[in-house]
Amino acid sequence: MPFVNRELSWLEFNQRVLEEAQRESLPLLERLKFLAITASNLDEFFQVRVGGLHLMQKSGSRKRGITGMTPSQQLQKIRDRATCLYQDQYALLNDELLPKLAQENLILAQWENLTLEQLKILNYRFDNGIFPLLTPLAYDPEVPMPSLPAMHIILVCELINREDNSSRHVFIPMPELLPRFVHLPAMENNKTSNDLLVPTETIVAHCCAELFPDETIKATMPFRITRNGDIAVQEEDVIDLTGEMEEVLAARKTSNTVRLELPDKAPANLKRIVREVTGASPNEVYPLNGPLALSDFMSVAITPGYDDLRDESWQPQPSPIIEPGESIFSTLTDKDILLNHPYESFEPVLRFLEEAASDPHTIAIKQVLYRTASESRVIDALIKAAENGKQVTVLIELKARFDEARNLSRAGELQRAGVQIVYGVKGLKTHAKIALVIRNEDGLLKRYVHLGTGNYNESTSRLYTDVSYLTSLPAYGKDASLFFNAVTGRSKLTRFRKIIPAPTHMKPRLLELIAAEAKRAKNGETAKITAKINSLQDKEIIEALYKAAKQGVIIRLNIRGICCLKTGKRKEAKNIEVVSIIDRYLEHARIFSFHHGGRPLVYIASADWMTRNLDKRVELMIPIEDRPSKKRLIEILNSAFKDNTNAFRILDNGSSQRIERAKGAKHFRMQEHLQKQAHKAAKASAHIRSTTFDPHTPAKSRP
């Protein structure tokens, strides 16, 4: 069966993000934002994916992936493709974005063009805001070099001794607390005419002579190291997981170099010294035609005062089925709640936890946390609940990559408040999104459940598209209890009536659902599969989809990122359409629909169709049987395949092509459509409430 390489498919996804930055129709700072996102994406890709391949290569592994390439072959292909991506990034920055920013009075300053007055200001800022924070590190080939920080710009300086004319080299890491750009207002006729942006490393390069009063600065060069971040806890013999995790975080700071970024025009001797110190091979060096760390341009994209260069803000709307001021538990007694974030506000999910924390009827709260906001109302609610005497149990995943330190801190904070903490499941990451509230209602225990596709993170809930489902239906509540008993008590994930967990049941159920559609197609019945996922990589799932398509099943896949399934006109792929939406929100919701003879089976899930999700993580797939909720999810799925503005078609070579609007066809943009729908529904609901008198009636229990 033909497949597309996972890493190359991811790089094609990042190319799609870059294509948004290249769109001249987008506001300028939105284009800059997308460029910064592509750079941030590349940073994580090199740390994790390239880091992992480096480990395999260094261990001598010649294990071939599903496309038949060894780690070394994959690394070479990645380098070739990443180099093209870098070229596109810097061509866009230098040829289009910087000149256009300058036209809008946001100018990336050249030191030689600054006035004497501006140089005085920068020297003052260096002396008072930068100099005290700098820590020069001397280089001596005979002495072990202190570890240089990864993902930070570092300045290497060549110094000449004025007495004996000898030379030496010093490394100056840019302090983490300093902003990347100093904003310097430029004055014309005593009025601020524009905003000059001066990179911090440029200021240090021109002012650092103060650090070395007896030496002359001969040359300087900024560079940036990416280290292997694919270092995880070996759990087999772990006794103290928190201690082991702290060791992993420390190990990442000194792990091997997987990428070295430096200016393409720089002194050869400085490049040689940096390569020597970092241990970077020629294949790990990326010479760049412009400023390093393009991800830092995000701070420029959000510069206050330039709203005319940004998209009009879209505000999350209140859910039309939730009455303002009414208890979330009263609402759930009558009906289920489906929320489509960020078009609909995340506030009801926060209220669900905050009400439970204060509610005298609440006895217990149980929740899984994977990634949380830095200032988290979720954490505050759980702490408050514990302080109010509720029984609070939180499974906090310490192995959430790059959030390990925050989660360690959060776990300690919760524990000090009296929360019962469980540190994930041995050998698996717990990625499920679930919260359970148990209340005492008239002497009977009643369970309320939140199940979702995204993290309990109010910050990303405004940036990622996700689905929340809240219910008080007993079958879901009982399954939620079974789930928590399994992950906290180390029992088996069995006897579920509704919820489908991974790694035990989800893949078999998906394969079963795909096979059922294939059987219907073979028998001449209508058969369809429509799914929205972030990534598709699992070999068994892809082979099952190929087999179903060959039988005649119509398969439509909306995949944001990795797609290892190979599209095309071959018999096993001709009925498969794959589209990818790149727009102002990050597509993150997982929704699956199987035609099922005209009675669709619809699910939401925390998992993508990747082996790591289906076989190596604790995940949940949730059947949505509530009719209004199911209808809404099918409409969301269908809207992705109507998009003729921000959609790409995935081609048979793994690359993608923007879907152009057919002549005479109406403009359709999925995210804009869903935002308008949410706004219209909220407005209609507010109008109905303002013209209707509703008597209070006794609450009824749901069957």
N, C-alpha and C positions, 0 to 999 in steps of 0.2 A: 504493500500500500504506500502511496506517496505522502510525504510529510514535509512541512516547512520547519527549518531550524528555529528553535525557541528564541535564542538570543538575537538572531537576525530579524525575526518577526517583531521582537520588542523594539529594535532600532527603527524598523519601518513605522511602528506606532509613533516613535518620537519624531520621525520625519513628518508625520501628519500634524503633530502639534506645531512643528516649525512652519508648516504650510499656513497655519492660522496667522502666525507672526508675519508671513510674507504677503498676506492679503491687504491690498491697498485700501480696500473699502472699510477696514476696521479703524477705529480711533487709534491715534498714534501710541498712547500709553498702554492700550490693550495689546497692541503688537509687541511692545517692549516686554509686557508681562508674559506673553506666550514664549518669547525668546528666553526669558529668565527661567521659565518652567522647563524648557528643553534642557537647559544647562543643569538645573537641579535634578532632573530625571537622570541625566547622564552620570552625575555624581554618584547616585545610589546604584545605578547599573554597574559602574566600575567597582564600587566597593563590594557589592554582593555577588553579582553574576560573574564578572570577570575575576573577582577574588576567588570564587569557588573553582573556576576553571584553572587558575594559577595553582591552587593547592593540588588539584588532580594532576596537572602537568608535572609539578615538582616531585610528586610521589611516584612518577613514572607510569601513571595510568594511561592506558591506550583504549580505555573503554569508549565504545562508540555510542553516540546518541541515536535517536530514532531516524535521523537522516544519514547515519553512517559515518559521521565525522568524529575524529579523535579530539581530545581537549586542545592539542596544539593546532590542529586544523581550524577548529572553531575560533581560537584566539587570533589567528591570522585573518580569517574572514571578518571578525569583529573589528580588528584594526583597520582593515580596508574600508569597511562601511562607516565606522566612526570618523575616519579621516574625512570622508566626503561630507558627513554631517557637520563636522567642524568648519569645513570650507564654506558650506551654505550659511552657517550661523554668522561667521565673521564677514562674509560678503554682504549679508543683510544688514548687520550692524554698521559696518563702515560705509557702505555705498548708499544706504537708504535711511536707517533709523537715526544715526547721529546727525547727519545733515538736516533731517526734518526736525529733530529735537532742537537743533541750533536755531532753526527758523522760528521755533516757538519759544525761544529764549531760555532753553535748557541746554547748556553748552558744556561738553566734556572738555575741560580746560587743558591747554598745552602750557607747560611751565614757562617757556620762553615768551609766551604772549601775555603774561600777567604784568600788570603795572607795578610800579614801585610800592604804591600804597597797598595793593593786594598782597604783595610779597611780605610786607611788614605784618599784615593781619595773620597770614599763614605762619610766619615765624613766631608770632605771639602765641598762636594756638598750639604750635608744636611745643614751645617751651612750657606752657601751662597745662596742656591737656593730653599730650602724647608722650613727650620725653620721659616723664616720671614712670610711665607704664612699660617702657621698653626694656627688654632683657637680651642684650647681645650675647651670642654664643660663639666663642672662639673655636676655630678649626685648627687642629694639630694632627697631622697624619699619624703621629706616634702615640696619640692618646685617644681612647674611645670617645666618640662624639656623643653629646647628650641627644636624646631622641628629639627629632624635629616634629612639630605637630602636623597632623594630617588635616586636609581640607581648610587650611589657613594659608593666606599669602605670606611668603617669607622673602625677605630681602637678603641676598648675598652681596657682600661688599668686599672689594679688593682694596686693601690699605697699604700705603707706602710709608715706611718709617723715614722721617725727615733727616735723621742723623746718619744712618748707614745705607739708606735707600733699599733696605730689604722689604719684602712684601709678605703679607699674610691675608687670611680670609676670615670674615666674621659673618655669622648668620643672625638676622634680626627678624623673629616672627612678629607679625602684626597682632597686637593684643586683641583678644576675642571681644572685649567690651567696646572697642572703638567702632564707630560706623565706618562703612567702606568708603563713603564719599563725604567730604566736607563741602557743604553748600556755602558758596561765597557770593554774596550779592555784588553785582557790578553796577557802578554808578555812572550816569551820564546826566550832566546838568543838575547834579544833586538829587537825581531821582534813580530809583532802582530800575534798571532797564532789562536785566536778565539774571539768571541764576547759574553761576559757574559751578561745575561739579569737579572737585579735585580729589582724585583717589588718595587715600591715606598713605599707600605705599610710595606714591610720588612725593608727598610731603616729607616722608621719612628719608627717602633717597636724597633729597636736596638739603635736608637740614641735619642729617645724622653726624655731620662733622663734629658737632658739639659733644658727641659721645666719645670721640677719639681726638683729644686736643693736640696730641703730639704727632699725629699722622695725617696723611693726605688721602682723601677718597679718590682712588684712580677710576674705579668703575663700580656700578651696581647693577643688579638684575633681579626682578621678582620671579618667583617660581611657586609652584603649588604641588604638593604630594597627595596622592590618593593611596591609602593603605588597604590591605585586605580586610574587609569587614565581615567576611563569611566565617566567623569564628563563633562557635556555639558551645554550650555546656555539654560535656560528655556525661550523660545522666546515669549510666549504668552503676557507678560506684559513688554517686553523690550522696553525702550525708547532710551537708549544709548548703542548700540551693542558693541562698542569698550570698553566702561567701563565695561560692563558685562563680556566680554571676558577676560579682565585683571583680574577680580575677579575669573573666572574659573581657570586661570593659577595659581593664588595664592592658590586657594583651593586644587589643585592637590598636592601642596607641603606639605600639612598637612593632606591629606586624609588617610583613614585607610590602614593598612598593609595587603597585600594579599599574600606576599611571603617574607620569611626571609631565606637568604642563609648564611651559616656559615660553618667552617671546621668541619668535622666529629670527628676529634681528637682535642679537646679543653677542657679547664677546665670547669667542670659542673657549677661552680658558675658564670662564665662569660656568659655562655649560658643562665642561669636563669635570670641574670640581663638584658641581651639584650632582651629576650622575654618579660620581665616586662616593659621595656621602650618602646618597639615597639608595644606592645599589640598583638603580634602574638600568635595564638593558636597553639597547637601541629600539627594540619593538615597543617599549613602554614609554618612550618619549614622544610627546605631542607638541611640536612647535606651533604657536598660535599667533595669528596676525592681528593682535589687538589686546585689550585689557583681559586679564585672567578672571576666572570666577564670574562668568556672565550671570550666574544665579543672583549675584548681589545687585544686579540692575532692577530687581523687584522693588528695592527701596526707592529707586527713582520712579518706578511706575506708580507708586502710591504717594508720591510727593504731594503735600497739600497745595491747593490753589490752582490746580490744573484740571478741574472737572470737565471742562469743554473738550479735553483730549481723552476722555474715558467714555465707556458705555453708560447709558442711563441706568440707574440702579433699579434692580428688581427686588421688591420686598417680599419676604415670606408671608403668605396669607393665612389667616385663621381658618381652621377646618370648619366647613359649614354645618357639620353634624354635631359639633360640640357647643353647647350653650355657654355663653360667657358667664362666669361666676358659679356655674353648676359644678359640683364635685365630679371629678373624672370617674369616680367609682359609681356614682349614680348613673352617669351616661352609659358606662359599660354594663350596668345591670339590664339596660334595655336593648343595647345594640353593640356590635363590634365597631371598631374605629380603624380605618385604613388611612394612613398619611403618606403623601408623596412629597418627600423633602427634595430640595429646599423650597419648592413652590408653595408647599404648606409648611407652616412653622413647626419646629421641633419642640416648641413650648409645651404641648400636651404630654410629651414623654418626660420632660423635666417636672411638670406638675404631678404626674403619676407618682414619681419618687418623692417629691417634696410634700405632697399631701399625705402620702403614706408615713413619712417621717414624723409628722405632727398629729396625725389622726389617732385618737384614743382607741379606735377599734382595731388598728393594725397590730398584729402580734409579731410578724416576721417579714423580713425582706431578704431575698436571695438574688444574687446578680453575678454575671460574668463581666469583667472589665478587661479589655484588650488595649485600647488606646483612649486616653481621656484628654480633655482640654487642660491648658496650663492653669487657668483659673476656672475650676470645675464646680458647677452647681451640683453635679451628680455626686461628687465626693462630699461636698458640703451636706447634701441631703442624707447620705449614708451615715456620716458622723453624727448629725443631729438625731437621726433615728436611734442610733446606739445610745446616745446620751439621754434620749427619752425612754430608754428601757426596752426598746424593741430588740428582738433577736435578729441580728444582721449578720449574714454570711456572704462573703465576697470571694469569688475565685478570680484572682488577679494574675494575668499571664506575664510572668517575668521574662519570657522568651520572645516578647513582641519586639522585633528587631528595631534598633535605634531608639526605642522607648524604654529600654530596660532600666536605665538609671532613674527615669521619672517614675516608673512603676515600682521600683524598689522604695523610692521615697514615699509614694502614695500608700504602699502597703504598710509602712511604718506608721504613717499618719493615721490610717484607719485602725490599725492594731492598738495604738495608744488610746483611741476613743472607745475601745471595747468591741470592735468588729472582729468576728471570727474570720481569719484569713486562710485561704487555701492557695498554694502557689502552683496552680496548673496541674496537669496530669503528666505523670512520668512517661517520657518517650514521645509525647505528642504536644503540639501547641493547641491551646483551647481558643478557638476563633469564633465560637458561637456567640450570638447576640441575643441575650435573654435576661429578663428580670421577672421575678415572681414576688407578688405581695399577697400575704395571707392575713385575712381579717376575721375577727369574731363578730358575726352578725346574728344577734338574737340567740346566742348560744351555739350557733353552728359556724364551722370554719368554711370560709369561701375564698377561692383563689382567683387572682387577677394576674394576667400575664402580658408582658410586652415581648414581642419577637420582631427582629429586624434584620436588615441586610447591611447595616452600617454600625459604626462604633458609637458608644455613649459619649459623644464629643460635640458639645454645642458649637464649637468653632468650625469644625469641618462640616457640620450639618448645614451650614450656610453656603458651602462650596461644593459639596458632593451630592449627587442624586442618590437617594436611598428610599427605602420603603419601611414604614413601621406598621405593625399590626398589633392592636391591643384587643384583648377579649377576656370575658369572664366565663366562657363556655367550659363546663366541667371537664370535658375530655382533654382540652389543651392544658388546663390547670393541673390535672392529674399527671399528664406526661411531663410537665415542667417539674413537678415534684420528683418524679422518677429520674429525670435527667440530673437534678442536683444531688439526689441520693447517690447516683452512679459516680459523678465526678468528684464528690467530696468524700464518699465512703468507699471508693474503689470497687464498686460492684459493677456488674455488666450492664451495657446499654441495651436492655431488652424490654419486652412487654409494652412497647409504646402503641397507642391506638391511633394517634394523629401525626405527631412529630417524627421525622425521619432523621436519625443521627448518622454522622460519619465519625469514625471510619468503618462502622459496622454495617450500616444499612443503606446509606445514600447511593453509593455507586451501583450496588445490585438493583436498587429500585429504579434508578435512571436507565440502566441497561434493559430492565424489564419493560419500562414505559416506551423506550425506543423500539424494542422488539415487537411490542403490541401494535404500534403504528405500522411497522413493516408488514406484519401479518395481515392487517386490514388492507393495506395497499395491494398486497399479493392477491387478496381475495376480491379485488376490484372496488373496494370501498374508498371513500375519501379519507386520506391520511395526511396529517400535518403536524409539524413540530416547529414551534416558534420559541426562541430563547434569547434572553438578554443577559450577557455575562461579561466579565472583565477580561477573561483569558480562557482559551481552549488549548489544552496541551495533552490531556490524558489519552494514551494510545488506544485503550479499550473503548473509550467513549467515541473517539474519532472513527475507529473501525466499525463500530455499531452504527454511527451516522452514515458512513459510506454504504454499508449494507442496506440500511433503510432507504436511502436515496435511490439505490440501484433497483429496489423493489417498487419505486414510484412515490415514496413519501416526499411531500413538498417540505423542505427544511429551510427556515429563515433564521439566521443567526445575527444578532446585533452584538458585536464583540468590540470592546474599546481598545484592547491592547494586543496581547499575544494570540496568534491564531496559527496553530501547527497543522490544521486541516488545509489541504491544498484544493483550492477551487479549480474550476475549469470545465471543459466540455466532455471529459471522460464519463463513461456510463455511471460510475459510482459517485460522481460529483455534479452532474449536470442539473440535478434538482436542488442543489444547495446554493443559497444566496447568502453572502456574508457582507454586512455593512458595518461601518464604524462611525460613531458620532463624536466629533471634536468641537466643543462649543465652550461657552463661558463657565459652565459647571463641569466638574469631573464626573463622568458617567460611572456609577459605582453599584447601582442596584442590580440584584440578580433575580430575574423573573423567568419562569419556565411555563409553557403551555403546550399540552398534548391534546390533539383534537378529540380523541376518544369517542369516535362514532357520532360526533355532534354534541356530546356532553363534555365540554372541555374540562380537563384536570389542570388546575393552575396552582403553581407553587412560588413561594419566595424562598430565598436561601442566603445563608452567610457565606456559602462556598462557591468558588468558580469551578469550572470543569478541568481541573488540574490534578495531577497525581498527588501533589503535596496537600491539597485540600481534601481530596476524597479518601486518601489512604493514610495520611500522616497528621491529620488534625482532627480535633473535636469540633464538628460543625453541625448545623441544623438546617434541614429543609422542611418547610411548613406548608401543608396544603391549605389553600384559601377556599373555603366552601361557602362563605357568606356571599350571596348573589351580587349585591351592589359592589362589594370589594373585588370580586372576581371580574366583573364587567369592567371596572376601572383599570385593573391590571392588564387585561387584554387590549384595552384602548391604548395604554402606554406602550405595549409591545408593538402594536400596529403602527403607531405614530413614527417609530424609528424608520420604517420602510417607506414612509411618505416624504421624508426629509429630502429636499432637493437643494439645500443651501449649505448645510454643515455636515453632510454625510459623505463618506468615502466608500467605494466598492473595493473589497479586497480581491486582488488579481491572483492568477494561478502561480505567479512567481513569488508571491508573498508581499509584493509591493501593493500600493493602493492608488486609486484614481478618484478624484473628487467627482461626485455625481452632479452633473449639470442639469439645470431645469430645461425640460423639453419645451420647444417653441409653443407658445400659447398656454403652457401650464401655469397654474397659480404658484406663487412663492409659498413654500412650506418649510418651516424650521421647527423641529420637534420641541426644543427647549422653549422657544418663544410661544409656541402653541400651548404647552403645558402651563406656562406662567399665566397666559391669558385665561385659560380655563380656570385656574385656581382663583384668579382675581375676580372673574365673572361669578363663580360659585359663591365666593365670600360676600360679594356685593349683593347678590340675590338673597342670600341668607340673612344679611343685615337688614335688608328692606322688609323681608317677611316678618322678622322679629319686631321691627318698628311699627308694624301695622296689625299685629296679632296679639290678642290677650290669651294667655295660656294658663289655665287653672292648674294648681298643684294636685297631683294624684298620688296615691300610695305606690311605692316601688314594688315591682314584681320580680321574683327570682326567674332566671332563665333556665330552661330545661337542660 
